[in-house]
Amino acid sequence: MRLYLAGYGPAARADIAAFTRLPMAKVDAALAAMQPLSQLADEDGRELVDLPAAPRPPGDGPPAVPRLLPKWDSALLSHADRSRILPPALRTRVISPANGDVLATYLLGGEVAGSWAVHRQHDRVVVRLTPLRPGPDHGDPALEDEARRTARFMEPDATKIDVELVAHDA
């Protein structure tokens, strides 16, 4: 649980139970043994716990930077309430109800806003960003920078990297 909180905290008890697949009684016993923990609340007043020294941005801090998440990323799957990162309107487009497959997604403002894929053509790599909801923030230069960094990591020998924003997928 300490590792879970280090990676995903602050978290609700239900999030920890969903991730660990432990019954709530065992989660509560483990959390009690880990005291002292920071006691927080989310915007809906739900009780959250976290490691006492965990870094947290100030309430009026900068917005979350754009991030590309790979397929099956645990940030999308490790919460009982995924709506904090995955808007309910996008859930069945991101996590297939037919087979549970999970798209590679990108986050804007800390929430899933689109999907992405890398296509290799000889020494050229194209990162295609497909918005899953409307909004001008898909053109954020920081999103393009993140896409380029991800492509360099995935295809380090590519000599050219392009980022394409596909038309909004309604």
C-alpha positions as CSV (number, residue, x, y, z in Angstrom):
1,M,0.0,0.0,0.0
2,R,2.9,2.3,0.7
3,L,4.0,1.9,-3.0
4,Y,0.5,2.4,-4.2
5,L,0.2,5.7,-2.3
6,A,3.6,6.7,-3.5
7,G,2.5,6.3,-7.1
8,Y,-1.2,7.2,-7.0
9,G,-1.9,9.0,-3.7
10,P,-3.8,10.7,-2.4
11,A,-6.3,8.0,-2.7
12,A,-9.6,6.9,-1.3
13,R,-9.8,3.6,0.6
14,A,-12.0,2.2,-2.2
15,D,-9.2,3.1,-4.8
16,I,-6.7,1.1,-2.7
17,A,-9.1,-1.8,-2.4
18,A,-9.8,-1.8,-6.1
19,F,-6.1,-1.8,-7.0
20,T,-5.0,-4.4,-4.4
21,R,-8.1,-6.5,-4.7
22,L,-8.2,-6.7,-0.9
23,P,-11.3,-6.6,1.2
24,M,-11.9,-3.3,2.8
25,A,-11.3,-4.7,6.3
26,K,-7.7,-5.7,5.3
27,V,-7.2,-2.3,3.6
28,D,-8.3,-0.5,6.8
29,A,-6.0,-2.7,9.0
30,A,-3.0,-2.0,6.7
31,L,-3.7,1.7,6.7
32,A,-4.0,1.7,10.5
33,A,-0.6,0.0,10.7
34,M,0.9,2.6,8.4
35,Q,-0.1,5.6,10.6
36,P,0.6,8.4,10.6
37,L,-0.9,9.1,7.2
38,S,-2.1,12.5,5.8
39,Q,-5.8,12.8,5.9
40,L,-7.2,14.8,3.0
41,A,-10.5,15.3,1.1
42,D,-11.3,15.6,-2.6
43,E,-13.5,18.2,-4.2
44,D,-16.6,16.1,-3.3
45,G,-15.6,15.8,0.3
46,R,-14.5,12.1,0.0
47,E,-11.8,11.1,2.5
48,L,-8.4,10.5,1.0
49,V,-5.2,9.2,2.6
50,D,-1.6,9.8,1.5
51,L,1.9,9.4,2.7
52,P,2.8,12.2,5.1
53,A,5.8,13.5,3.1
54,A,4.2,13.1,-0.4
55,P,4.6,16.2,-2.6
56,R,1.4,17.9,-3.5
57,P,0.9,21.1,-5.6
58,P,-0.6,24.0,-3.8
59,G,-4.4,24.4,-4.3
60,D,-3.7,27.4,-6.5
61,G,-0.7,25.8,-8.2
62,P,-0.1,25.4,-11.9
63,P,-2.4,23.2,-14.0
64,A,-1.4,19.6,-14.7
65,V,0.9,19.4,-17.8
66,P,-0.1,17.3,-20.8
67,R,0.9,13.7,-20.6
68,L,0.7,10.7,-23.0
69,L,-0.3,7.5,-21.3
70,P,0.3,4.1,-22.9
71,K,-2.3,1.4,-23.5
72,W,-3.4,-0.2,-20.3
73,D,-1.9,2.5,-18.2
74,S,-2.5,1.8,-14.5
75,A,-3.4,5.5,-13.9
76,L,-6.7,4.7,-15.8
77,L,-7.2,1.3,-14.2
78,S,-6.1,1.7,-10.6
79,H,-9.0,3.7,-9.1
80,A,-12.5,2.7,-8.0
81,D,-13.7,6.1,-9.2
82,R,-12.0,6.6,-12.5
83,S,-14.0,9.8,-13.2
84,R,-11.2,11.9,-11.6
85,I,-9.0,11.1,-14.6
86,L,-11.4,9.6,-17.2
87,P,-14.6,11.6,-17.8
88,P,-17.6,9.2,-17.7
89,A,-18.7,10.4,-21.2
90,L,-15.4,9.0,-22.6
91,R,-15.2,5.8,-20.6
92,T,-16.6,3.4,-23.2
93,R,-14.5,5.0,-25.9
94,V,-11.3,4.5,-23.9
95,I,-12.0,1.2,-22.3
96,S,-13.8,-1.1,-24.7
97,P,-17.0,-2.6,-23.2
98,A,-16.6,-5.5,-25.6
99,N,-13.2,-6.8,-24.6
100,G,-11.8,-4.4,-22.0
101,D,-9.0,-3.1,-24.3
102,V,-7.7,0.3,-23.2
103,L,-6.5,3.0,-25.6
104,A,-3.3,4.9,-25.4
105,T,-4.6,8.3,-24.2
106,Y,-3.4,11.8,-23.6
107,L,-4.2,14.0,-20.6
108,L,-5.0,17.7,-20.7
109,G,-5.6,19.4,-17.4
110,G,-5.2,16.0,-15.7
111,E,-8.1,14.3,-17.6
112,V,-8.2,12.1,-20.6
113,A,-8.9,14.3,-23.6
114,G,-7.8,12.2,-26.6
115,S,-6.0,9.1,-27.9
116,W,-2.6,8.8,-29.6
117,A,-0.7,6.4,-31.8
118,V,2.8,6.3,-33.2
119,H,3.3,5.3,-36.9
120,R,6.8,4.5,-38.3
121,Q,7.5,5.2,-41.9
122,H,11.2,4.3,-42.6
123,D,13.2,6.8,-40.5
124,R,10.2,9.1,-39.9
125,V,7.8,8.8,-37.0
126,V,4.4,10.4,-36.9
127,V,2.5,10.8,-33.6
128,R,-1.2,11.1,-34.3
129,L,-3.3,12.8,-31.6
130,T,-7.0,12.2,-31.9
131,P,-9.2,14.4,-29.7
132,L,-12.0,12.6,-27.9
133,R,-13.7,15.8,-26.8
134,P,-13.8,19.3,-28.3
135,G,-11.7,22.1,-27.1
136,P,-8.9,24.5,-28.1
137,D,-6.4,23.0,-25.6
138,H,-5.6,20.1,-28.0
139,G,-3.4,22.6,-29.9
140,D,-1.3,23.3,-26.7
141,P,2.4,23.4,-27.7
142,A,3.2,21.5,-24.5
143,L,1.1,18.6,-25.8
144,E,3.1,18.5,-29.0
145,D,6.4,18.7,-27.0
146,E,5.2,15.7,-24.9
147,A,4.3,13.8,-28.0
148,R,7.8,14.4,-29.5
149,R,9.5,13.3,-26.2
150,T,7.4,10.1,-26.2
151,A,8.2,9.4,-29.9
152,R,11.9,9.9,-29.2
153,F,11.7,7.5,-26.3
154,M,9.8,4.9,-28.4
155,E,11.8,5.3,-31.6
156,P,15.2,6.6,-30.6
157,D,16.7,6.0,-34.1
158,A,14.1,8.0,-36.0
159,T,15.6,11.0,-37.8
160,K,12.3,12.9,-38.2
161,I,9.4,13.2,-35.8
162,D,6.1,14.8,-36.8
163,V,3.0,15.4,-34.7
164,E,-0.4,15.5,-36.3
165,L,-3.6,16.6,-34.7
166,V,-6.5,14.6,-36.3
167,A,-9.9,16.2,-36.6
168,H,-12.1,15.9,-33.5
169,D,-13.5,12.4,-33.2
170,A,-17.2,13.0,-32.4
